[in-house]
Amino acid sequence: MHTNPVLRRAALLMAGVLSVATLAACGTDNGDEKSEGATKAEATDQFPITMENAYGTTTIKEEPKRVATWGWGSTEAAISVGVYPVAVAEQVWTVGAGNLLPWVEEAYDEAGVEHPAVLSDAEGGATIVYDEFIAADPDLIVAPYSGLTEEQYKTLSDIAPVVAFPDAPWTTSWDDTITLTAQALGRSAGGEKVLAEIDESLAAAAADHPEFAGKTIAGLWPGESAISVYTGLDPRVGILTKLGFEVDPSVAKLDTSDGGFYFDMSFEKADEIAADVAVTYHDSQESADAMLTDKKFTAVPAIGAGRVAQVVGNVNVSAVSPPTALSFTWEQGMPALVEMLAAAVAK
């Protein structure tokens, strides 16, 4: 589903395409000369940098000046180490066509940096408008948490070096997304600092809520024909283990041999999801309320018992699904989720 996976599936139903002319204008100053991307920190690593990925090897010969990001989380990871991309992937499901995620827009505005071009992505990465990448004129494309196919990777590599995922589409952990992005930008030390700060905040939340320790958890997206269960490969589940939770054995045993980040479970097997606590994601309050009285979903023991944290609203879902380098402190993101989890555990 999302440009990150929850949203990627929903985004397949959405539409919205920006013109190449608009994108080109966003990447230029006066006249035809391209403006360089804004950088608020110095690179500390030595170039060239070589990085392995699922499709091959990428060599970044010199410090990139015009960075484009694709997929989920790499935009925020770049900003967190002081690099403001000149072009970023559209997040249709979250904020609509052509708009920036609120925490991304806030970061550009606070830094006084020109907003980036928004690359059309109406289908959650299924289709890439290559002309828009060409118009943005990047010297590096960062996409460690994305759904790039090998063909897309090769085509984009003709435009600029591409940093893809190390293993499989949509399975790169939230912290590896930060690490890989920082490495590609020559700012490994900056990435380590960002991760240390996030780890400190998560450790503080875990210390404030010792009742989370050892409780099993499952992340669920209630669908019309099945329940999507996020597997241990999915970063939105991985982040919860930082709070002290454990991936429920009923989730851990799901078949992920094909690199799957979620598993569609039929309603008939809903009672097999045996987690102590469930986290569910909803695009509206109406759907969240309906789930609590729908026998198809209350067959999940945790939901039936009310031990469920419901994340409601596209922006709020995106802030934690999974969180990124800039959305950890989004008030209705992780802070709100932690409080909902505490309430669920107490039941």
C-alpha positions as CSV (number, residue, x, y, z in Angstrom):
1,M,0.0,0.0,0.0
2,H,1.7,3.3,0.3
3,T,4.4,4.9,-1.2
4,N,5.4,3.2,1.9
5,P,3.5,-0.1,1.6
6,V,0.3,0.6,3.5
7,L,-0.3,3.6,1.4
8,R,1.0,2.0,-1.8
9,R,-2.0,-0.3,-2.1
10,A,-4.5,2.5,-1.4
11,A,-2.6,4.7,-3.9
12,L,-3.5,2.4,-6.7
13,L,-7.0,3.8,-6.5
14,M,-5.8,7.4,-6.7
15,A,-4.8,9.6,-9.6
16,G,-2.8,12.8,-10.1
17,V,-0.2,13.7,-12.6
18,L,2.0,16.8,-12.6
19,S,3.3,18.3,-15.8
20,V,7.0,18.0,-16.7
21,A,7.0,21.8,-17.3
22,T,5.9,22.4,-13.7
23,L,8.5,20.1,-12.4
24,A,11.2,21.7,-14.4
25,A,10.2,25.1,-13.2
26,C,10.5,23.9,-9.6
27,G,14.1,22.9,-10.2
28,T,15.3,26.1,-11.7
29,D,16.1,29.7,-10.9
30,N,16.0,32.5,-13.4
31,G,16.7,31.6,-17.0
32,D,17.6,28.1,-18.0
33,E,20.4,27.4,-15.5
34,K,19.6,24.8,-12.9
35,S,19.9,25.7,-9.3
36,E,21.9,23.5,-7.0
37,G,20.2,21.6,-4.2
38,A,20.5,23.2,-0.8
39,T,23.0,21.6,1.6
40,K,23.0,22.6,5.3
41,A,25.9,20.2,6.4
42,E,29.2,19.1,5.0
43,A,29.9,15.6,3.7
44,T,32.4,13.8,5.9
45,D,32.9,10.6,3.9
46,Q,35.4,10.2,1.1
47,F,34.1,9.8,-2.5
48,P,33.8,7.8,-4.6
49,I,31.3,5.7,-2.6
50,T,30.3,2.3,-3.7
51,M,27.1,0.6,-2.5
52,E,25.6,-2.8,-3.2
53,N,21.9,-3.3,-3.8
54,A,19.5,-6.0,-4.9
55,Y,20.1,-5.2,-8.5
56,G,23.8,-4.6,-8.6
57,T,26.4,-2.0,-7.6
58,T,26.1,1.8,-7.5
59,T,29.1,4.1,-7.5
60,I,28.7,7.7,-6.5
61,K,31.8,9.4,-7.9
62,E,31.5,12.7,-6.1
63,E,29.4,14.5,-3.6
64,P,25.9,14.8,-5.0
65,K,24.5,18.3,-5.4
66,R,21.1,17.6,-6.9
67,V,19.4,14.7,-5.1
68,A,16.1,13.1,-6.1
69,T,14.3,10.7,-3.7
70,W,11.8,8.0,-4.5
71,G,9.7,5.7,-2.3
72,W,9.3,6.4,1.4
73,G,11.5,7.9,4.1
74,S,14.5,8.8,2.0
75,T,13.4,12.4,1.6
76,E,13.3,12.8,5.4
77,A,16.5,10.9,5.9
78,A,18.3,13.2,3.5
79,I,16.9,16.4,5.2
80,S,17.9,15.0,8.6
81,V,21.6,15.0,7.6
82,G,21.4,18.4,6.0
83,V,20.6,17.7,2.3
84,Y,17.4,19.1,0.8
85,P,16.4,17.1,-2.3
86,V,15.5,19.0,-5.5
87,A,12.8,16.4,-6.4
88,V,10.8,14.0,-4.2
89,A,8.2,11.3,-4.8
90,E,4.5,12.3,-4.7
91,Q,2.5,11.0,-1.8
92,V,-1.0,10.9,-3.3
93,W,-2.6,8.8,-0.6
94,T,-1.4,11.0,2.3
95,V,-1.7,14.6,1.1
96,G,-3.0,14.5,-2.5
97,A,-1.4,15.1,-5.8
98,G,1.5,17.6,-6.0
99,N,1.6,18.3,-2.2
100,L,4.4,17.7,0.3
101,L,4.1,15.8,3.5
102,P,3.5,18.3,6.3
103,W,6.8,17.5,8.2
104,V,8.7,17.7,4.9
105,E,7.1,21.1,3.9
106,E,7.8,22.4,7.4
107,A,11.5,21.4,7.2
108,Y,12.0,23.2,3.8
109,D,10.2,26.3,5.1
110,E,12.1,26.5,8.4
111,A,15.4,26.1,6.5
112,G,14.3,28.8,3.9
113,V,14.9,26.3,1.1
114,E,12.9,26.3,-2.2
115,H,10.3,23.5,-2.3
116,P,11.3,20.5,-4.4
117,A,9.7,19.3,-7.6
118,V,7.1,16.7,-6.8
119,L,7.5,13.6,-9.0
120,S,4.2,12.1,-10.2
121,D,3.5,8.8,-8.4
122,A,-0.2,8.2,-8.7
123,E,0.3,4.4,-8.5
124,G,2.6,4.0,-5.6
125,G,5.7,3.3,-7.6
126,A,4.1,1.0,-10.1
127,T,4.8,3.6,-12.9
128,I,7.6,6.0,-13.1
129,V,7.4,9.1,-15.2
130,Y,11.0,9.2,-16.4
131,D,10.7,12.5,-18.2
132,E,10.1,14.2,-14.8
133,F,13.3,12.7,-13.4
134,I,15.1,14.0,-16.5
135,A,13.6,17.5,-16.0
136,A,14.7,17.5,-12.3
137,D,18.3,16.8,-13.5
138,P,19.5,14.8,-10.4
139,D,23.0,13.6,-9.9
140,L,21.8,11.0,-7.5
141,I,18.5,9.1,-7.0
142,V,17.9,7.7,-3.5
143,A,15.3,4.9,-3.1
144,P,16.3,2.4,-0.5
145,Y,12.7,1.9,0.7
146,S,10.7,1.6,-2.5
147,G,9.2,-0.9,-4.9
148,L,11.6,-0.3,-7.8
149,T,11.6,-3.2,-10.3
150,E,14.9,-4.2,-11.9
151,E,13.8,-2.6,-15.2
152,Q,12.9,0.7,-13.4
153,Y,16.3,0.6,-11.6
154,K,18.2,0.1,-14.9
155,T,16.3,2.9,-16.7
156,L,16.7,5.4,-13.8
157,S,20.4,4.5,-13.7
158,D,20.7,5.9,-17.2
159,I,19.7,9.3,-15.7
160,A,21.7,9.2,-12.4
161,P,23.2,6.6,-10.0
162,V,20.4,4.9,-8.0
163,V,20.6,3.8,-4.4
164,A,18.1,0.9,-4.2
165,F,17.1,-1.5,-1.5
166,P,19.7,-4.1,-0.4
167,D,17.3,-7.1,-0.3
168,A,13.7,-6.9,-1.5
169,P,11.1,-4.2,-2.3
170,W,9.5,-2.4,0.6
171,T,11.4,-4.3,3.3
172,T,14.2,-2.0,4.2
173,S,14.0,-1.1,7.9
174,W,13.4,2.5,8.9
175,D,16.8,2.7,10.4
176,D,18.6,1.2,7.4
177,T,16.8,3.7,5.2
178,I,18.4,6.5,7.2
179,T,21.8,4.7,7.2
180,L,21.8,4.0,3.5
181,T,20.7,7.5,2.6
182,A,23.3,9.1,4.8
183,Q,26.0,6.9,3.4
184,A,25.0,7.7,-0.2
185,L,25.2,11.4,0.6
186,G,28.6,11.1,2.2
187,R,27.2,11.9,5.7
188,S,27.5,8.6,7.6
189,A,28.3,10.3,10.8
190,G,25.2,12.5,10.5
191,G,23.1,9.4,9.9
192,E,24.5,7.8,13.1
193,K,23.7,10.9,15.1
194,V,20.1,11.0,13.8
195,L,19.7,7.3,14.7
196,A,21.2,7.8,18.2
197,E,18.7,10.6,18.8
198,I,15.8,8.5,17.7
199,D,17.0,5.5,19.7
200,E,17.2,7.7,22.8
201,S,13.6,8.9,22.3
202,L,12.4,5.3,21.8
203,A,14.3,4.1,24.8
204,A,12.7,6.9,26.9
205,A,9.3,5.9,25.7
206,A,10.0,2.2,26.6
207,A,11.3,3.2,30.0
208,D,8.1,5.3,30.6
209,H,6.0,2.2,29.7
210,P,7.6,-0.9,31.2
211,E,4.2,-2.6,30.7
212,F,5.1,-2.9,27.0
213,A,7.9,-5.3,27.7
214,G,7.2,-8.9,26.5
215,K,3.7,-8.1,25.2
216,T,3.1,-9.4,21.7
217,I,1.8,-7.2,19.0
218,A,0.4,-7.3,15.4
219,G,0.0,-4.6,12.9
220,L,-3.2,-4.9,10.8
221,W,-4.9,-3.2,7.9
222,P,-8.6,-4.2,7.9
223,G,-9.7,-4.8,4.3
224,E,-13.0,-5.6,2.7
225,S,-12.1,-9.2,1.8
226,A,-9.3,-10.0,4.2
227,I,-7.1,-8.7,7.0
228,S,-3.6,-7.6,5.9
229,V,-1.2,-8.6,8.6
230,Y,2.2,-6.9,8.5
231,T,5.0,-9.4,8.9
232,G,8.3,-9.2,10.8
233,L,9.9,-7.9,7.6
234,D,7.9,-4.8,7.7
235,P,9.4,-1.7,9.4
236,R,6.2,-0.5,10.9
237,V,6.2,-3.7,13.0
238,G,9.9,-3.5,13.7
239,I,9.6,0.0,15.2
240,L,7.2,-1.3,17.8
241,T,9.8,-3.8,19.1
242,K,11.9,-0.8,20.0
243,L,9.2,0.1,22.6
244,G,9.5,-3.4,24.2
245,F,6.9,-5.3,22.3
246,E,7.5,-8.6,20.6
247,V,6.3,-9.7,17.2
248,D,3.5,-12.2,17.9
249,P,4.4,-15.8,17.0
250,S,1.2,-16.0,14.9
251,V,2.7,-13.2,12.7
252,A,6.3,-14.5,12.9
253,K,5.3,-17.8,11.3
254,L,3.7,-16.3,8.3
255,D,5.4,-17.2,5.0
256,T,7.7,-14.3,3.9
257,S,9.9,-16.4,1.6
258,D,9.0,-14.2,-1.3
259,G,10.0,-11.1,0.6
260,G,6.5,-10.2,1.5
261,F,5.9,-7.4,4.0
262,Y,2.3,-8.3,4.6
263,F,0.1,-11.3,4.4
264,D,-3.6,-11.3,3.6
265,M,-5.4,-13.5,6.1
266,S,-9.0,-14.6,5.4
267,F,-11.6,-13.6,7.9
268,E,-12.1,-17.3,8.7
269,K,-8.6,-17.4,10.2
270,A,-8.9,-14.1,12.1
271,D,-8.9,-15.8,15.4
272,E,-5.4,-17.2,14.7
273,I,-4.0,-13.7,15.2
274,A,-3.2,-14.2,18.8
275,A,-1.3,-11.0,19.7
276,D,-1.8,-9.4,23.1
277,V,-2.3,-6.0,21.4
278,A,-3.2,-5.0,17.8
279,V,-2.4,-1.8,16.0
280,T,-4.8,-1.0,13.2
281,Y,-4.6,1.6,10.4
282,H,-7.7,3.5,9.0
283,D,-8.2,6.3,6.5
284,S,-11.3,7.6,8.3
285,Q,-12.9,7.6,11.8
286,E,-15.9,6.0,10.2
287,S,-14.0,2.9,9.2
288,A,-12.2,2.8,12.5
289,D,-15.5,2.8,14.4
290,A,-17.1,0.3,12.1
291,M,-14.3,-2.2,12.7
292,L,-14.9,-2.3,16.5
293,T,-18.4,-3.7,15.9
294,D,-17.8,-5.9,12.9
295,K,-17.6,-9.6,13.8
296,K,-15.2,-10.2,11.0
297,F,-12.6,-8.1,12.8
298,T,-13.6,-8.7,16.4
299,A,-12.8,-12.3,15.8
300,V,-9.2,-11.2,16.3
301,P,-8.9,-11.7,20.1
302,A,-7.2,-8.4,20.8
303,I,-9.7,-6.4,18.8
304,G,-12.6,-8.2,20.4
305,A,-11.2,-7.4,23.9
306,G,-10.6,-3.8,23.0
307,R,-6.8,-4.1,23.2
308,V,-6.3,-2.2,20.0
309,A,-4.6,1.1,19.1
310,Q,-6.3,2.7,16.1
311,V,-4.3,5.1,14.0
312,V,-6.8,7.2,12.0
313,G,-6.3,9.6,9.1
314,N,-4.0,9.4,6.2
315,V,-1.4,11.8,7.5
316,N,-1.4,10.2,11.0
317,V,-1.1,6.8,9.5
318,S,1.8,7.9,7.3
319,A,3.6,9.4,10.3
320,V,4.0,5.9,11.9
321,S,3.6,3.6,9.0
322,P,6.5,3.5,9.3
323,P,7.9,6.6,10.9
324,T,10.7,8.5,9.2
325,A,13.6,10.6,10.3
326,L,11.3,13.7,10.5
327,S,8.0,12.2,11.6
328,F,9.1,10.6,14.9
329,T,8.2,13.8,16.7
330,W,4.9,14.5,14.7
331,E,2.4,15.0,17.5
332,Q,-0.2,12.8,16.1
333,G,2.3,10.2,15.0
334,M,4.5,8.2,17.4
335,P,3.7,10.2,20.6
336,A,0.0,9.6,20.0
337,L,0.5,6.0,19.1
338,V,2.5,5.3,22.3
339,E,-0.3,6.7,24.4
340,M,-2.9,4.6,22.5
341,L,-0.7,1.5,23.1
342,A,-0.5,2.2,26.8
343,A,-4.3,2.5,26.9
344,A,-4.7,-0.8,25.0
345,V,-2.3,-2.7,27.2
346,A,-4.1,-1.5,30.3
347,K,-7.4,-3.2,29.2
